Amino acid sequence: MTMLIALGAAALMLAGKAMVMKKMGLEGWKALIPVYGDYVLFENVQEGKTYILTIVFSALSMIFAFHGNTAMSVIISLLGLYGTFLCCRQVADFFRKDMGVAVGLALLPVVFYPILGFGETGENRYAARQNG
């Protein structure tokens, strides 16, 4: 039962992220490819390099944790979380949302990507570029 709930939550998040990408003028199917989909999403809001650093920080954190250096692992994990927050802040800014949505995208993506993707987001920078 727990597995079904987790699969449903993951499917909902991926569907929400695909809709977010469509609203940004990108192809929604790219959200299904784990690292590439996030890279395309964050590259569209000028944070592609920050996302690459976030992936590197995550890998370094795992390496330090494996070798028993938990203090360094925690510090590098916090740097990775900060990088994720910067990327999510740009996505929220793209949809003209406040800082609360950015924090939600970083910490609770299962909830906030479907809210952005399926909800009424109003004017975004992509629509402004298309109209102007």
The first five atom37 places (N, CA, C, CB, O) and aatype in JSON, in Angstrom:
{
  "aatype": [12, 16, 12, 10, 9, 0, 10, 7, 0, 0, 0, 10, 12, 10, 0, 7, 11, 0, 12, 19, 12, 11, 11, 12, 7, 10, 6, 7, 17, 11, 0, 10, 9, 14, 19, 18, 7, 3, 18, 19, 10, 13, 6, 2, 19, 5, 6, 7, 11, 16, 18, 9, 10, 16, 9, 19, 13, 15, 0, 10, 15, 12, 9, 13, 0, 13, 8, 7, 2, 16, 0, 12, 15, 19, 9, 9, 15, 10, 10, 7, 10, 18, 7, 16, 13, 10, 4, 4, 1, 5, 19, 0, 3, 13, 13, 1, 11, 3, 12, 7, 19, 0, 19, 7, 10, 0, 10, 10, 14, 19, 19, 13, 18, 14, 9, 10, 7, 13, 7, 6, 16, 7, 6, 2, 1, 18, 0, 0, 1, 5, 2, 7],
  "atom_mask": [
    [1, 1, 1, 1, 1],
    [1, 1, 1, 1, 1],
    [1, 1, 1, 1, 1],
    [1, 1, 1, 1, 1],
    [1, 1, 1, 1, 1],
    [1, 1, 1, 1, 1],
    [1, 1, 1, 1, 1],
    [1, 1, 1, 0, 1],
    [1, 1, 1, 1, 1],
    [1, 1, 1, 1, 1],
    [1, 1, 1, 1, 1],
    [1, 1, 1, 1, 1],
    [1, 1, 1, 1, 1],
    [1, 1, 1, 1, 1],
    [1, 1, 1, 1, 1],
    [1, 1, 1, 0, 1],
    [1, 1, 1, 1, 1],
    [1, 1, 1, 1, 1],
    [1, 1, 1, 1, 1],
    [1, 1, 1, 1, 1],
    [1, 1, 1, 1, 1],
    [1, 1, 1, 1, 1],
    [1, 1, 1, 1, 1],
    [1, 1, 1, 1, 1],
    [1, 1, 1, 0, 1],
    [1, 1, 1, 1, 1],
    [1, 1, 1, 1, 1],
    [1, 1, 1, 0, 1],
    [1, 1, 1, 1, 1],
    [1, 1, 1, 1, 1],
    [1, 1, 1, 1, 1],
    [1, 1, 1, 1, 1],
    [1, 1, 1, 1, 1],
    [1, 1, 1, 1, 1],
    [1, 1, 1, 1, 1],
    [1, 1, 1, 1, 1],
    [1, 1, 1, 0, 1],
    [1, 1, 1, 1, 1],
    [1, 1, 1, 1, 1],
    [1, 1, 1, 1, 1],
    [1, 1, 1, 1, 1],
    [1, 1, 1, 1, 1],
    [1, 1, 1, 1, 1],
    [1, 1, 1, 1, 1],
    [1, 1, 1, 1, 1],
    [1, 1, 1, 1, 1],
    [1, 1, 1, 1, 1],
    [1, 1, 1, 0, 1],
    [1, 1, 1, 1, 1],
    [1, 1, 1, 1, 1],
    [1, 1, 1, 1, 1],
    [1, 1, 1, 1, 1],
    [1, 1, 1, 1, 1],
    [1, 1, 1, 1, 1],
    [1, 1, 1, 1, 1],
    [1, 1, 1, 1, 1],
    [1, 1, 1, 1, 1],
    [1, 1, 1, 1, 1],
    [1, 1, 1, 1, 1],
    [1, 1, 1, 1, 1],
    [1, 1, 1, 1, 1],
    [1, 1, 1, 1, 1],
    [1, 1, 1, 1, 1],
    [1, 1, 1, 1, 1],
    [1, 1, 1, 1, 1],
    [1, 1, 1, 1, 1],
    [1, 1, 1, 1, 1],
    [1, 1, 1, 0, 1],
    [1, 1, 1, 1, 1],
    [1, 1, 1, 1, 1],
    [1, 1, 1, 1, 1],
    [1, 1, 1, 1, 1],
    [1, 1, 1, 1, 1],
    [1, 1, 1, 1, 1],
    [1, 1, 1, 1, 1],
    [1, 1, 1, 1, 1],
    [1, 1, 1, 1, 1],
    [1, 1, 1, 1, 1],
    [1, 1, 1, 1, 1],
    [1, 1, 1, 0, 1],
    [1, 1, 1, 1, 1],
    [1, 1, 1, 1, 1],
    [1, 1, 1, 0, 1],
    [1, 1, 1, 1, 1],
    [1, 1, 1, 1, 1],
    [1, 1, 1, 1, 1],
    [1, 1, 1, 1, 1],
    [1, 1, 1, 1, 1],
    [1, 1, 1, 1, 1],
    [1, 1, 1, 1, 1],
    [1, 1, 1, 1, 1],
    [1, 1, 1, 1, 1],
    [1, 1, 1, 1, 1],
    [1, 1, 1, 1, 1],
    [1, 1, 1, 1, 1],
    [1, 1, 1, 1, 1],
    [1, 1, 1, 1, 1],
    [1, 1, 1, 1, 1],
    [1, 1, 1, 1, 1],
    [1, 1, 1, 0, 1],
    [1, 1, 1, 1, 1],
    [1, 1, 1, 1, 1],
    [1, 1, 1, 1, 1],
    [1, 1, 1, 0, 1],
    [1, 1, 1, 1, 1],
    [1, 1, 1, 1, 1],
    [1, 1, 1, 1, 1],
    [1, 1, 1, 1, 1],
    [1, 1, 1, 1, 1],
    [1, 1, 1, 1, 1],
    [1, 1, 1, 1, 1],
    [1, 1, 1, 1, 1],
    [1, 1, 1, 1, 1],
    [1, 1, 1, 1, 1],
    [1, 1, 1, 1, 1],
    [1, 1, 1, 1, 1],
    [1, 1, 1, 0, 1],
    [1, 1, 1, 1, 1],
    [1, 1, 1, 0, 1],
    [1, 1, 1, 1, 1],
    [1, 1, 1, 1, 1],
    [1, 1, 1, 0, 1],
    [1, 1, 1, 1, 1],
    [1, 1, 1, 1, 1],
    [1, 1, 1, 1, 1],
    [1, 1, 1, 1, 1],
    [1, 1, 1, 1, 1],
    [1, 1, 1, 1, 1],
    [1, 1, 1, 1, 1],
    [1, 1, 1, 1, 1],
    [1, 1, 1, 1, 1],
    [1, 1, 1, 0, 1]
  ],
  "atom_positions": [
    [[0.82, -1.2, 0.0], [0.0, 0.0, 0.0], [0.87, 1.26, 0.0], [-0.93, 0.0, 1.21], [0.58, 2.22, -0.72]],
    [[1.92, 1.25, 0.81], [2.82, 2.4, 0.86], [3.5, 2.62, -0.49], [3.88, 2.2, 1.96], [3.7, 3.76, -0.91]],
    [[3.84, 1.53, -1.15], [4.48, 1.63, -2.47], [3.54, 2.28, -3.48], [4.91, 0.25, -2.96], [3.98, 3.08, -4.3]],
    [[2.26, 1.95, -3.42], [1.29, 2.54, -4.35], [1.14, 4.04, -4.11], [-0.07, 1.86, -4.21], [1.01, 4.82, -5.05]],
    [[1.16, 4.43, -2.85], [1.07, 5.86, -2.52], [2.3, 6.59, -3.03], [0.91, 6.06, -0.99], [2.19, 7.69, -3.57]],
    [[3.48, 6.0, -2.85], [4.72, 6.62, -3.32], [4.73, 6.72, -4.84], [5.94, 5.83, -2.83], [5.14, 7.74, -5.39]],
    [[4.3, 5.67, -5.52], [4.24, 5.71, -6.99], [3.24, 6.75, -7.49], [3.88, 4.33, -7.55], [3.48, 7.45, -8.47]],
    [[2.1, 6.84, -6.8], [1.11, 7.85, -7.16], [1.63, 9.27, -6.96], [0.0, 0.0, 0.0], [1.4, 10.15, -7.79]],
    [[2.34, 9.48, -5.86], [2.92, 10.81, -5.59], [3.98, 11.15, -6.63], [3.53, 10.87, -4.18], [4.04, 12.28, -7.11]],
    [[4.81, 10.17, -6.99], [5.84, 10.41, -8.01], [5.2, 10.71, -9.36], [6.79, 9.2, -8.13], [5.66, 11.59, -10.08]],
    [[4.15, 9.98, -9.71], [3.47, 10.22, -10.98], [2.82, 11.6, -11.0], [2.41, 9.13, -11.23], [2.87, 12.3, -12.01]],
    [[2.22, 11.99, -9.88], [1.61, 13.32, -9.79], [2.66, 14.42, -9.93], [0.86, 13.48, -8.45], [2.43, 15.42, -10.61]],
    [[3.82, 14.23, -9.28], [4.88, 15.24, -9.38], [5.41, 15.32, -10.81], [6.03, 14.9, -8.41], [5.62, 16.42, -11.32]],
    [[5.63, 14.19, -11.46], [6.13, 14.2, -12.84], [5.11, 14.84, -13.78], [6.46, 12.78, -13.3], [5.48, 15.59, -14.68]],
    [[3.83, 14.54, -13.58], [2.81, 15.16, -14.42], [2.77, 16.67, -14.18], [1.42, 14.54, -14.13], [2.63, 17.45, -15.13]],
    [[2.88, 17.09, -12.92], [2.91, 18.52, -12.61], [4.13, 19.2, -13.21], [0.0, 0.0, 0.0], [4.03, 20.31, -13.74]],
    [[5.28, 18.53, -13.14], [6.49, 19.11, -13.71], [6.39, 19.19, -15.23], [7.73, 18.3, -13.3], [6.87, 20.15, -15.83]],
    [[5.77, 18.18, -15.85], [5.57, 18.22, -17.31], [4.67, 19.39, -17.7], [4.96, 16.89, -17.8], [4.91, 20.05, -18.71]],
    [[3.63, 19.64, -16.91], [2.74, 20.77, -17.21], [3.46, 22.11, -16.99], [1.47, 20.71, -16.32], [3.24, 23.06, -17.73]],
    [[4.31, 22.17, -15.97], [5.11, 23.39, -15.75], [5.99, 23.64, -16.96], [5.98, 23.26, -14.47], [6.1, 24.78, -17.44]],
    [[6.62, 22.58, -17.47], [7.5, 22.73, -18.63], [6.7, 23.17, -19.86], [8.24, 21.42, -18.92], [7.18, 23.97, -20.65]],
    [[5.49, 22.63, -20.02], [4.64, 23.05, -21.15], [4.28, 24.53, -21.03], [3.36, 22.19, -21.21], [4.28, 25.25, -22.03]],
    [[3.96, 24.97, -19.82], [3.63, 26.38, -19.6], [4.83, 27.28, -19.87], [3.13, 26.59, -18.18], [4.67, 28.46, -20.17]],
    [[6.04, 26.72, -19.75], [7.25, 27.49, -20.02], [7.63, 27.44, -21.5], [8.4, 26.98, -19.17], [8.62, 28.06, -21.9]],
    [[6.87, 26.74, -22.3], [7.16, 26.66, -23.72], [8.12, 25.53, -24.06], [0.0, 0.0, 0.0], [8.7, 25.53, -25.15]],
    [[8.31, 24.58, -23.17], [9.19, 23.44, -23.39], [8.35, 22.19, -23.66], [10.14, 23.22, -22.18], [7.14, 22.2, -23.45]],
    [[9.01, 21.14, -24.1], [8.3, 19.88, -24.33], [8.13, 19.16, -22.99], [9.07, 18.99, -25.34], [9.11, 18.94, -22.27]],
    [[6.9, 18.79, -22.67], [6.59, 18.2, -21.37], [7.19, 16.83, -21.15], [0.0, 0.0, 0.0], [7.46, 16.46, -20.01]],
    [[7.42, 16.06, -22.21], [7.95, 14.71, -22.04], [9.35, 14.71, -21.46], [7.96, 13.98, -23.37], [9.79, 13.7, -20.9]],
    [[10.06, 15.82, -21.58], [11.42, 15.89, -21.04], [11.44, 15.8, -19.52], [12.09, 17.18, -21.49], [12.47, 15.48, -18.93]],
    [[10.31, 16.07, -18.88], [10.23, 15.95, -17.42], [10.36, 14.5, -16.96], [8.92, 16.54, -16.91], [10.7, 14.25, -15.81]],
    [[10.1, 13.55, -17.85], [10.16, 12.14, -17.49], [11.58, 11.62, -17.38], [9.41, 11.32, -18.49], [11.8, 10.57, -16.77]],
    [[12.55, 12.32, -17.95], [13.95, 11.9, -17.88], [14.56, 12.59, -16.67], [14.73, 12.25, -19.21], [14.69, 13.82, -16.66]],
    [[14.95, 11.83, -15.63], [15.25, 12.42, -14.32], [16.21, 13.61, -14.32], [15.81, 11.39, -13.46], [15.76, 14.72, -14.01]],
    [[17.45, 13.46, -14.63], [18.4, 14.57, -14.51], [18.26, 15.54, -15.67], [19.83, 14.03, -14.43], [18.32, 16.75, -15.47]],
    [[18.08, 15.02, -16.87], [17.98, 15.87, -18.06], [16.75, 16.78, -17.99], [17.92, 15.0, -19.32], [16.82, 17.95, -18.37]],
    [[15.63, 16.25, -17.51], [14.42, 17.06, -17.42], [14.59, 18.25, -16.49], [0.0, 0.0, 0.0], [14.17, 19.37, -16.81]],
    [[15.22, 18.01, -15.35], [15.47, 19.12, -14.42], [16.47, 20.11, -15.0], [15.99, 18.59, -13.08], [16.32, 21.32, -14.84]],
    [[17.48, 19.59, -15.69], [18.46, 20.49, -16.29], [17.81, 21.39, -17.34], [19.6, 19.67, -16.93], [18.07, 22.6, -17.37]],
    [[16.95, 20.82, -18.18], [16.26, 21.62, -19.21], [15.37, 22.66, -18.55], [15.43, 20.7, -20.14], [15.32, 23.81, -18.99]],
    [[14.66, 22.25, -17.51], [13.78, 23.17, -16.79], [14.56, 24.33, -16.21], [13.02, 22.44, -15.69], [14.18, 25.49, -16.38]],
    [[15.66, 24.03, -15.51], [16.42, 25.09, -14.86], [17.26, 25.89, -15.85], [17.31, 24.5, -13.79], [17.54, 27.06, -15.61]],
    [[17.66, 25.27, -16.94], [18.4, 26.01, -17.96], [17.5, 27.07, -18.61], [18.95, 25.05, -19.04], [17.98, 28.13, -19.0]],
    [[16.22, 26.78, -18.71], [15.28, 27.73, -19.29], [15.13, 28.98, -18.44], [13.93, 27.07, -19.47], [14.77, 30.04, -18.96]],
    [[15.41, 28.87, -17.16], [15.34, 30.04, -16.28], [16.73, 30.52, -15.88], [14.52, 29.72, -15.02], [16.89, 31.16, -14.84]],
    [[17.72, 30.21, -16.7], [19.09, 30.7, -16.54], [19.8, 30.13, -15.32], [19.09, 32.19, -16.46], [20.71, 30.78, -14.79]],
    [[19.42, 28.95, -14.85], [20.08, 28.34, -13.69], [20.64, 26.97, -14.01], [19.11, 28.25, -12.53], [20.8, 26.15, -13.1]],
    [[20.96, 26.68, -15.26], [21.48, 25.37, -15.65], [22.8, 25.04, -14.99], [0.0, 0.0, 0.0], [23.01, 23.91, -14.55]],
    [[23.7, 26.01, -14.93], [25.01, 25.77, -14.31], [24.89, 25.55, -12.81], [25.95, 26.95, -14.59], [25.62, 24.74, -12.24]],
    [[23.97, 26.25, -12.17], [23.74, 26.05, -10.75], [23.24, 24.63, -10.49], [22.75, 27.08, -10.2], [23.62, 24.01, -9.51]],
    [[22.37, 24.12, -11.39], [21.85, 22.77, -11.21], [22.97, 21.74, -11.36], [20.74, 22.49, -12.23], [23.0, 20.75, -10.62]],
    [[23.89, 21.96, -12.29], [25.02, 21.04, -12.45], [25.84, 21.01, -11.15], [25.93, 21.47, -13.66], [26.24, 19.94, -10.7]],
    [[26.08, 22.19, -10.56], [26.81, 22.24, -9.29], [26.05, 21.51, -8.18], [27.06, 23.7, -8.88], [26.66, 20.87, -7.33]],
    [[24.73, 21.61, -8.19], [23.92, 20.91, -7.2], [24.09, 19.4, -7.32], [22.45, 21.29, -7.36], [24.18, 18.71, -6.31]],
    [[24.14, 18.9, -8.55], [24.36, 17.46, -8.77], [25.76, 17.07, -8.27], [24.2, 17.1, -10.28], [25.92, 16.02, -7.64]],
    [[26.75, 17.9, -8.55], [28.12, 17.61, -8.09], [28.17, 17.61, -6.56], [29.12, 18.65, -8.67], [28.81, 16.74, -5.97]],
    [[27.5, 18.58, -5.92], [27.47, 18.62, -4.46], [26.81, 17.37, -3.88], [26.73, 19.87, -3.98], [27.26, 16.84, -2.86]],
    [[25.75, 16.9, -4.53], [25.08, 15.68, -4.04], [26.01, 14.48, -4.13], [23.79, 15.4, -4.85], [26.08, 13.67, -3.21]],
    [[26.74, 14.37, -5.24], [27.67, 13.25, -5.39], [28.8, 13.34, -4.36], [28.27, 13.24, -6.82], [29.17, 12.33, -3.75]],
    [[29.34, 14.54, -4.16], [30.39, 14.7, -3.16], [29.9, 14.38, -1.76], [30.94, 16.12, -3.19], [30.62, 13.79, -0.95]],
    [[28.68, 14.76, -1.47], [28.1, 14.47, -0.16], [28.02, 12.97, 0.08], [26.7, 15.09, -0.04], [28.34, 12.49, 1.17]],
    [[27.61, 12.22, -0.94], [27.54, 10.77, -0.8], [28.93, 10.17, -0.61], [26.86, 10.14, -2.03], [29.1, 9.23, 0.17]],
    [[29.92, 10.69, -1.33], [31.29, 10.19, -1.19], [31.82, 10.42, 0.21], [32.22, 10.85, -2.23], [32.39, 9.53, 0.82]],
    [[31.62, 11.65, 0.73], [32.1, 11.94, 2.09], [31.36, 11.11, 3.13], [31.94, 13.43, 2.4], [31.97, 10.64, 4.09]],
    [[30.06, 10.91, 2.95], [29.29, 10.1, 3.9], [29.76, 8.65, 3.87], [27.78, 10.18, 3.58], [29.84, 8.0, 4.91]],
    [[30.08, 8.15, 2.7], [30.56, 6.76, 2.56], [31.88, 6.56, 3.28], [30.71, 6.39, 1.08], [32.13, 5.51, 3.87]],
    [[32.73, 7.58, 3.24], [34.04, 7.48, 3.88], [34.01, 7.9, 5.35], [35.05, 8.32, 3.13], [35.07, 7.97, 5.98]],
    [[32.85, 8.17, 5.9], [32.71, 8.44, 7.32], [32.88, 9.89, 7.74], [0.0, 0.0, 0.0], [32.86, 10.17, 8.94]],
    [[33.05, 10.8, 6.82], [33.2, 12.22, 7.15], [31.82, 12.88, 7.11], [34.2, 12.93, 6.17], [31.47, 13.55, 6.14]],
    [[31.05, 12.68, 8.17], [29.67, 13.16, 8.16], [29.57, 14.68, 8.25], [28.9, 12.54, 9.3], [28.65, 15.27, 7.68]],
    [[30.49, 15.33, 8.92], [30.43, 16.79, 9.03], [30.58, 17.43, 7.65], [31.54, 17.32, 9.97], [29.81, 18.33, 7.3]],
    [[31.54, 16.97, 6.88], [31.73, 17.51, 5.53], [30.54, 17.14, 4.64], [33.04, 16.98, 4.91], [30.14, 17.92, 3.78]],
    [[29.99, 15.96, 4.84], [28.83, 15.53, 4.07], [27.63, 16.45, 4.32], [28.47, 14.08, 4.43], [26.92, 16.81, 3.39]],
    [[27.42, 16.82, 5.58], [26.3, 17.71, 5.92], [26.52, 19.1, 5.32], [26.14, 17.82, 7.46], [25.58, 19.69, 4.78]],
    [[27.73, 19.62, 5.4], [28.02, 20.94, 4.84], [27.79, 20.96, 3.33], [29.48, 21.35, 5.16], [27.18, 21.89, 2.8]],
    [[28.27, 19.93, 2.65], [28.11, 19.89, 1.2], [26.64, 19.66, 0.83], [28.99, 18.77, 0.59], [26.18, 20.19, -0.18]],
    [[25.91, 18.89, 1.63], [24.48, 18.69, 1.39], [23.73, 20.01, 1.51], [23.9, 17.66, 2.37], [22.81, 20.29, 0.74]],
    [[24.11, 20.83, 2.49], [23.47, 22.14, 2.64], [23.77, 23.05, 1.46], [23.93, 22.82, 3.94], [22.91, 23.82, 1.03]],
    [[25.0, 22.96, 0.91], [25.3, 23.72, -0.3], [24.44, 23.25, -1.47], [26.8, 23.59, -0.66], [23.98, 24.06, -2.28]],
    [[24.24, 21.94, -1.57], [23.37, 21.4, -2.61], [21.93, 21.86, -2.45], [0.0, 0.0, 0.0], [21.27, 22.17, -3.44]],
    [[21.45, 21.9, -1.22], [20.09, 22.39, -0.96], [19.96, 23.86, -1.32], [19.71, 22.17, 0.51], [18.94, 24.28, -1.86]],
    [[21.0, 24.64, -1.04], [21.0, 26.06, -1.41], [20.94, 26.21, -2.93], [22.24, 26.76, -0.85], [20.22, 27.06, -3.45]],
    [[21.7, 25.38, -3.66], [21.66, 25.42, -5.12], [20.28, 25.06, -5.65], [0.0, 0.0, 0.0], [19.79, 25.68, -6.59]],
    [[19.66, 24.05, -5.04], [18.29, 23.67, -5.43], [17.34, 24.83, -5.17], [17.83, 22.41, -4.67], [16.46, 25.1, -5.99]],
    [[17.5, 25.5, -4.04], [16.64, 26.63, -3.73], [16.81, 27.76, -4.75], [16.94, 27.15, -2.32], [15.82, 28.36, -5.17]],
    [[18.05, 28.04, -5.16], [18.26, 29.09, -6.17], [17.55, 28.75, -7.47], [19.76, 29.28, -6.42], [16.94, 29.62, -8.09]],
    [[17.65, 27.49, -7.89], [16.99, 27.08, -9.13], [15.47, 27.2, -9.0], [17.38, 25.63, -9.48], [14.8, 27.7, -9.91]],
    [[14.92, 26.73, -7.88], [13.47, 26.78, -7.68], [12.97, 28.21, -7.54], [13.08, 25.97, -6.46], [11.83, 28.51, -7.91]],
    [[13.8, 29.09, -7.0], [13.4, 30.5, -6.91], [13.23, 31.1, -8.3], [14.45, 31.3, -6.1], [12.32, 31.9, -8.53]],
    [[14.1, 30.72, -9.23], [13.98, 31.23, -10.59], [12.74, 30.69, -11.28], [15.22, 30.86, -11.39], [12.1, 31.4, -12.05]],
    [[12.39, 29.43, -11.01], [11.15, 28.86, -11.59], [9.94, 29.62, -11.03], [11.04, 27.33, -11.28], [9.03, 29.96, -11.78]],
    [[9.93, 29.88, -9.72], [8.83, 30.63, -9.12], [8.77, 32.05, -9.68], [8.98, 30.67, -7.59], [7.68, 32.56, -9.94]],
    [[9.92, 32.68, -9.86], [9.96, 34.02, -10.44], [9.42, 34.01, -11.87], [11.39, 34.58, -10.42], [8.77, 34.97, -12.3]],
    [[9.69, 32.94, -12.61], [9.2, 32.82, -13.99], [7.68, 32.92, -14.02], [9.67, 31.5, -14.62], [7.11, 33.53, -14.92]],
    [[7.04, 32.31, -13.03], [5.57, 32.34, -12.96], [5.06, 33.48, -12.09], [5.05, 31.03, -12.42], [3.88, 33.54, -11.75]],
    [[5.96, 34.4, -11.74], [5.62, 35.57, -10.94], [4.99, 35.18, -9.6], [4.68, 36.47, -11.72], [4.01, 35.77, -9.16]],
    [[5.61, 34.17, -8.97], [5.16, 33.7, -7.65], [6.14, 34.18, -6.59], [5.03, 32.16, -7.62], [7.26, 34.58, -6.91]],
    [[5.71, 34.14, -5.34], [6.54, 34.68, -4.26], [7.53, 33.64, -3.73], [5.65, 35.17, -3.12], [7.64, 32.53, -4.25]],
    [[8.25, 34.03, -2.69], [9.3, 33.21, -2.12], [8.75, 31.93, -1.49], [10.06, 34.0, -1.08], [9.45, 30.91, -1.44]],
    [[7.52, 31.96, -1.01], [6.92, 30.77, -0.42], [6.8, 29.62, -1.41], [0.0, 0.0, 0.0], [7.02, 28.46, -1.06]],
    [[6.46, 29.94, -2.64], [6.36, 28.91, -3.68], [7.75, 28.37, -3.99], [5.7, 29.48, -4.96], [7.91, 27.17, -4.23]],
    [[8.76, 29.23, -4.0], [10.13, 28.78, -4.26], [10.6, 27.81, -3.19], [11.09, 29.99, -4.34], [11.2, 26.78, -3.5]],
    [[10.33, 28.12, -1.93], [10.7, 27.22, -0.84], [9.92, 25.91, -0.96], [10.44, 27.89, 0.53], [10.47, 24.83, -0.72]],
    [[8.65, 26.01, -1.33], [7.85, 24.81, -1.52], [8.36, 23.93, -2.64], [0.0, 0.0, 0.0], [8.37, 22.71, -2.52]],
    [[8.77, 24.55, -3.75], [9.33, 23.77, -4.86], [10.61, 23.05, -4.45], [9.6, 24.68, -6.07], [10.87, 21.94, -4.9]],
    [[11.41, 23.68, -3.6], [12.67, 23.07, -3.17], [12.44, 21.96, -2.14], [13.6, 24.13, -2.59], [13.1, 20.92, -2.19]],
    [[11.52, 22.18, -1.2], [11.36, 21.25, -0.1], [10.21, 20.25, -0.28], [11.14, 22.01, 1.16], [10.29, 19.13, 0.22]],
    [[9.16, 20.63, -0.99], [8.0, 19.76, -1.22], [7.6, 19.76, -2.7], [6.81, 20.21, -0.34], [6.51, 20.21, -3.03]],
    [[8.46, 19.28, -3.57], [8.14, 19.31, -4.99], [6.92, 18.48, -5.35], [9.31, 18.85, -5.79], [6.26, 18.76, -6.35]],
    [[6.62, 17.45, -4.56], [5.46, 16.6, -4.82], [4.16, 17.4, -4.74], [5.42, 15.43, -3.83], [3.2, 17.09, -5.43]],
    [[4.14, 18.42, -3.91], [2.95, 19.24, -3.74], [2.97, 20.46, -4.67], [2.83, 19.7, -2.29], [1.95, 20.78, -5.29]],
    [[4.11, 21.13, -4.79], [4.15, 22.43, -5.44], [4.27, 22.37, -6.96], [5.28, 23.22, -4.88], [3.79, 23.28, -7.64]],
    [[4.9, 21.34, -7.53], [4.92, 21.24, -8.99], [3.51, 21.02, -9.55], [5.85, 20.11, -9.44], [3.16, 21.66, -10.54]],
    [[2.68, 20.13, -8.97], [1.31, 20.03, -9.47], [0.5, 21.32, -9.27], [0.61, 18.89, -8.78], [-0.35, 21.64, -10.1]],
    [[0.76, 22.04, -8.19], [0.05, 23.32, -7.98], [0.4, 24.29, -9.11], [0.41, 23.94, -6.6], [-0.48, 24.93, -9.68]],
    [[1.69, 24.4, -9.43], [2.1, 25.28, -10.53], [1.65, 24.75, -11.88], [3.62, 25.46, -10.54], [1.21, 25.52, -12.74]],
    [[1.74, 23.45, -12.07], [1.44, 22.86, -13.37], [-0.03, 22.83, -13.71], [0.0, 0.0, 0.0], [-0.41, 23.16, -14.83]],
    [[-0.86, 22.45, -12.75], [-2.28, 22.31, -13.03], [-3.11, 23.5, -12.56], [-2.8, 21.07, -12.38], [-4.27, 23.63, -12.94]],
    [[-2.52, 24.36, -11.76], [-3.24, 25.51, -11.24], [-3.25, 26.67, -12.23], [0.0, 0.0, 0.0], [-2.59, 26.65, -13.26]],
    [[-4.02, 27.66, -11.88], [-4.08, 28.88, -12.67], [-2.9, 29.76, -12.27], [-5.45, 29.64, -12.47], [-2.9, 30.35, -11.19]],
    [[-1.91, 29.85, -13.13], [-0.71, 30.6, -12.78], [-0.72, 32.02, -13.34], [0.51, 29.88, -13.28], [0.13, 32.83, -12.99]],
    [[-1.67, 32.32, -14.19], [-1.73, 33.66, -14.74], [-0.61, 33.92, -15.72], [0.0, 0.0, 0.0], [-0.12, 33.0, -16.38]],
    [[-0.21, 35.15, -15.83], [0.83, 35.57, -16.77], [2.2, 35.08, -16.32], [0.84, 37.11, -16.92], [2.55, 35.18, -15.14]],
    [[2.97, 34.55, -17.25], [4.34, 34.19, -16.95], [5.25, 34.86, -17.99], [4.52, 32.64, -16.94], [4.77, 35.49, -18.93]],
    [[6.52, 34.71, -17.8], [7.47, 35.39, -18.72], [7.39, 34.84, -20.13], [8.89, 35.25, -18.21], [7.63, 35.58, -21.08]],
    [[7.06, 33.56, -20.29], [6.93, 32.98, -21.64], [5.75, 33.61, -22.37], [6.75, 31.43, -21.57], [5.86, 33.99, -23.54]],
    [[4.62, 33.73, -21.67], [3.44, 34.35, -22.29], [3.73, 35.81, -22.61], [2.19, 34.23, -21.36], [3.3, 36.32, -23.64]],
    [[4.46, 36.49, -21.74], [4.8, 37.89, -21.99], [5.69, 38.01, -23.22], [5.5, 38.51, -20.76], [5.53, 38.96, -24.0]],
    [[6.64, 37.06, -23.42], [7.49, 37.08, -24.6], [6.69, 36.82, -25.87], [8.61, 36.05, -24.46], [6.94, 37.43, -26.91]],
    [[5.72, 35.9, -25.78], [4.91, 35.56, -26.94], [4.0, 36.72, -27.33], [4.09, 34.31, -26.66], [3.79, 36.98, -28.52]],
    [[3.45, 37.43, -26.33], [2.52, 38.52, -26.61], [3.22, 39.82, -26.96], [1.62, 38.73, -25.42], [2.66, 40.66, -27.67]],
    [[4.42, 40.0, -26.47], [5.11, 41.27, -26.64], [6.17, 41.17, -27.61], [0.0, 0.0, 0.0], [6.85, 42.16, -27.88]]
  ]
}
